[in-house]
Amino acid sequence: MNAVPRCRIITVYTFRGDRTRAFGQHLFGALDDQRNRRGPGPSLTDCLLFVGHTGLSTDADKVIYGFNPNGGTDPIWQVMQRLRNGDAYPGVVRDDTAVFTAAQQHGLTVLRFDVALSPPSFQLFRRKLAAERRQSKYSYGFPDGDGDCNCTTWMERLGLPLLTGRMDEFTAVTGVAVQVRTVRVTGEAHETISTAEDTTGNPTRTVSHAVPQYARRIGARPGGGTIRTGG
């Protein structure tokens, strides 16, 4: 009897942006200052702290990689304005580990979950990621814009099943208010999401509808596919 190969792990990190009035005023004030040559403008990290971001690492490399717009020589205010207007920029994959550290230091909740892949699927994923790190073949745009993908939907181009590219929807799917620990595909009709509250006796939450497609996309068999989430 052949031994079952050990699954390899892709870890996805995501946070919703800080849309408080105070931080919004800080960011847009800095963008306006740069546009009118009154100041240097905000940092790229500040922009990501406002819009939110998603990245990934593998069990072979703990660096968190993220998909970003390559603005070239355009100033940050112009990059942000064009993206908000639906324009696209060439995509670039960067080491964004420091961005997620900054998000935690800023007081934002960074959600994380693990996707288990078979060794062959993992190696294919790593080859795709390596090629994207050298030069991405995708353009970056905000949702409903002209780009091929954003920082979340880019991961689907690499073969990860994330269901949605909108930050609010994505964090709701993966996090359910940060309490998710395990997403287990239990059959063709539904999946169960186990939360921290379940350990105290509350019933398991059930999510319906899109899961059969979700299970197929991750190659899960009914009753056997697991996506570990949380910390």
Buried (B, 14 or more C-beta within 10 A) or exposed (E): EEEEEEBBBBBBBBBBBBEEEEBEEBBBEBBEBBBEEEEEBBEBBBBBBBBBBBBBBBBEEEEBBBBBBBBEEBBBBBBBBBBEEEBBBBBBBBEBBEBBEBBEEBEBEBBBBBBBBBEEBBEBBBEEBEEBBEEBEBBBBBBEBBBBBBBBBBBBBBBBBBBBBBBEBBBEBBBBEBBBBBBBBBEEEEBBBBBEEBEEEEEEBEBEEBBBEBBBBBEBEEEEBBBBBBE
